[in-house]
Amino acid sequence: MKKQILLATAALALSGAAAAQTYGVISVGSSKHDIDCAGAATCDESGNAFKLLGGYKFSPNFAIEGGYMSYGKSKAADPGISLDLTVDGFGIGGAFHQDFATNWNFVARLGLAQMKTKARATLGASSGSDSDSSAQLYGGLGVGYKLTKQLSVGAAWDFSRAEFAGEKADVNAYSLGLTFDF
């Protein structure tokens, strides 16, 4: 009986190892910061975004992943003065992967990120900068199409929150990217 339990446990462990898979994600796109621009002559809440993620699937549907996410830059300005906000972060979290049609899949992400918000103010010829970091939840939803067994192309929406000097703003990234399965 002990031999059968040991063999069953070994078979289960090997089947889990066979399902395990590492992957990498690289994507680029646009960002949007929901900042308060009240009173500013000009306000540009959009910028460029990108992310680099690495993941480990410990089952066909569940993974742990971590990486870097840049939510781009926003800018508010009045004559003679401008303020730039740049938001990025490193995070770790879980991901749920699900195939829903031949070669099509869905992913949902949720995790915790150390978000850094950098503010740079320019007044005439002088400028200064400061930054603030905070732990924030992040999430994401994406859909992908498998081009080959190891390569998928996808579209994603990632979101988190930025904080600077006690003020908070939602940040979003909309991107297209590639997923490499190893």
C-alpha positions as CSV (number, residue, x, y, z in Angstrom):
1,M,0.0,0.0,0.0
2,K,2.8,2.4,0.9
3,K,4.4,1.6,-2.5
4,Q,1.2,2.5,-4.4
5,I,0.9,5.8,-2.5
6,L,4.5,6.7,-3.2
7,L,4.1,5.9,-6.9
8,A,0.9,7.9,-7.1
9,T,2.6,10.9,-5.4
10,A,5.5,10.7,-7.7
11,A,3.2,10.5,-10.8
12,L,1.3,13.5,-9.5
13,A,4.5,15.5,-8.9
14,L,5.8,14.6,-12.4
15,S,2.5,15.6,-14.1
16,G,2.7,19.0,-12.3
17,A,6.2,19.5,-13.5
18,A,5.2,18.6,-17.0
19,A,2.5,21.2,-16.9
20,A,4.9,23.8,-15.5
21,Q,6.0,26.4,-18.0
22,T,7.9,29.7,-18.0
23,Y,7.1,32.6,-20.2
24,G,8.0,36.2,-20.9
25,V,5.9,39.2,-21.9
26,I,7.0,42.3,-23.6
27,S,4.4,45.0,-24.7
28,V,4.2,48.6,-25.7
29,G,1.3,51.0,-26.0
30,S,-0.2,54.2,-24.6
31,S,-1.0,55.3,-21.1
32,K,-3.6,57.5,-19.4
33,H,-3.3,59.2,-16.0
34,D,-6.5,60.4,-14.4
35,I,-4.9,63.5,-12.8
36,D,-6.6,66.7,-11.7
37,C,-5.7,69.4,-14.2
38,A,-8.2,72.0,-12.8
39,G,-6.9,75.5,-13.5
40,A,-4.1,74.4,-15.9
41,A,-4.0,76.0,-19.3
42,T,-2.9,72.7,-21.0
43,C,-3.2,69.2,-19.8
44,D,-1.9,66.0,-21.5
45,E,-2.8,62.9,-19.5
46,S,-1.5,60.5,-22.1
47,G,1.9,59.0,-22.7
48,N,3.8,55.9,-23.8
49,A,3.6,52.7,-21.8
50,F,5.4,49.4,-21.7
51,K,5.9,46.3,-19.6
52,L,8.3,43.4,-19.2
53,L,7.0,40.4,-17.3
54,G,8.3,36.9,-16.5
55,G,6.0,34.2,-15.4
56,Y,5.9,30.6,-14.2
57,K,2.8,28.5,-14.8
58,F,2.4,25.9,-12.1
59,S,-0.7,24.6,-13.8
60,P,-2.3,25.2,-17.2
61,N,-4.4,28.0,-15.8
62,F,-2.5,29.6,-12.9
63,A,0.8,31.4,-12.8
64,I,3.0,33.6,-10.6
65,E,4.6,36.5,-12.5
66,G,6.7,39.6,-11.8
67,G,8.2,42.4,-13.7
68,Y,8.4,46.1,-14.6
69,M,5.5,48.3,-15.8
70,S,5.8,51.8,-17.1
71,Y,2.6,53.9,-17.1
72,G,4.2,56.7,-19.0
73,K,4.2,60.5,-18.4
74,S,1.5,63.2,-18.1
75,K,1.9,66.9,-18.2
76,A,0.1,70.0,-17.0
77,A,1.2,73.5,-17.9
78,D,0.5,77.2,-17.6
79,P,2.5,80.0,-19.2
80,G,6.0,79.8,-17.7
81,I,5.4,76.7,-15.5
82,S,5.0,73.0,-16.2
83,L,4.6,69.8,-14.2
84,D,5.5,66.4,-15.6
85,L,4.5,63.2,-13.7
86,T,6.1,59.9,-14.6
87,V,4.8,56.6,-13.1
88,D,6.4,53.2,-13.1
89,G,6.7,50.2,-10.8
90,F,7.9,46.7,-10.1
91,G,5.3,44.1,-9.1
92,I,4.6,40.5,-8.3
93,G,1.3,38.7,-8.5
94,G,-0.8,36.0,-9.9
95,A,-2.3,35.4,-13.3
96,F,-5.2,33.3,-14.5
97,H,-4.9,32.0,-18.1
98,Q,-7.7,30.4,-20.0
99,D,-8.0,29.2,-23.6
100,F,-11.5,30.0,-25.0
101,A,-11.2,29.0,-28.7
102,T,-8.6,27.5,-30.9
103,N,-5.4,29.6,-30.6
104,W,-7.3,32.3,-28.5
105,N,-6.7,32.9,-24.8
106,F,-7.6,35.2,-22.0
107,V,-5.4,36.4,-19.0
108,A,-6.4,38.2,-15.8
109,R,-3.6,39.6,-13.5
110,L,-3.7,40.8,-9.9
111,G,-0.8,41.7,-7.7
112,L,1.1,44.2,-5.6
113,A,3.5,46.7,-7.1
114,Q,5.9,49.2,-5.7
115,M,4.8,52.2,-7.7
116,K,7.1,55.2,-8.1
117,T,5.7,58.6,-9.1
118,K,8.3,61.2,-10.2
119,A,7.3,64.9,-10.4
120,R,9.4,67.4,-12.3
121,A,8.4,71.0,-12.1
122,T,9.8,73.7,-14.4
123,L,9.4,77.4,-13.6
124,G,11.0,79.6,-16.2
125,A,14.7,78.6,-16.5
126,S,14.8,76.6,-13.2
127,S,13.5,73.2,-12.5
128,G,13.4,70.6,-9.8
129,S,12.1,67.1,-9.2
130,D,11.0,64.8,-6.4
131,S,9.5,61.3,-6.2
132,D,7.2,59.3,-4.0
133,S,6.9,55.5,-3.8
134,S,4.0,53.5,-2.5
135,A,2.7,49.9,-2.5
136,Q,-0.3,49.6,-4.7
137,L,-2.5,46.9,-6.2
138,Y,-2.3,46.4,-9.9
139,G,-4.4,44.4,-12.3
140,G,-4.8,43.6,-15.9
141,L,-6.9,41.9,-18.5
142,G,-5.7,40.7,-21.8
143,V,-6.6,38.6,-24.9
144,G,-4.0,36.8,-27.0
145,Y,-3.7,34.8,-30.2
146,K,-1.2,31.9,-30.5
147,L,0.9,32.3,-33.6
148,T,3.1,29.3,-32.9
149,K,3.4,26.9,-29.9
150,Q,5.9,29.3,-28.3
151,L,4.8,32.7,-29.5
152,S,1.5,34.7,-29.0
153,V,0.5,38.2,-29.8
154,G,-1.9,40.0,-27.5
155,A,-3.7,43.2,-26.4
156,A,-3.9,44.2,-22.7
157,W,-5.3,46.8,-20.3
158,D,-3.2,47.2,-17.1
159,F,-4.1,49.5,-14.3
160,S,-2.9,50.7,-10.9
161,R,-2.7,53.8,-8.8
162,A,-0.1,56.5,-8.5
163,E,0.5,58.6,-5.3
164,F,2.4,61.8,-4.8
165,A,2.4,64.1,-1.8
166,G,-0.8,62.5,-0.6
167,E,-2.7,62.9,-3.9
168,K,-3.8,59.7,-5.7
169,A,-4.5,59.1,-9.4
170,D,-5.6,56.1,-11.4
171,V,-3.1,55.1,-14.1
172,N,-3.9,52.9,-17.1
173,A,-1.9,51.3,-19.9
174,Y,-3.3,49.9,-23.2
175,S,-0.7,47.8,-25.0
176,L,0.0,45.3,-27.7
177,G,2.7,42.7,-27.1
178,L,4.3,39.4,-27.5
179,T,4.3,36.4,-25.1
180,F,7.2,33.9,-25.4
181,D,6.7,30.4,-23.9
182,F,9.8,28.6,-22.9
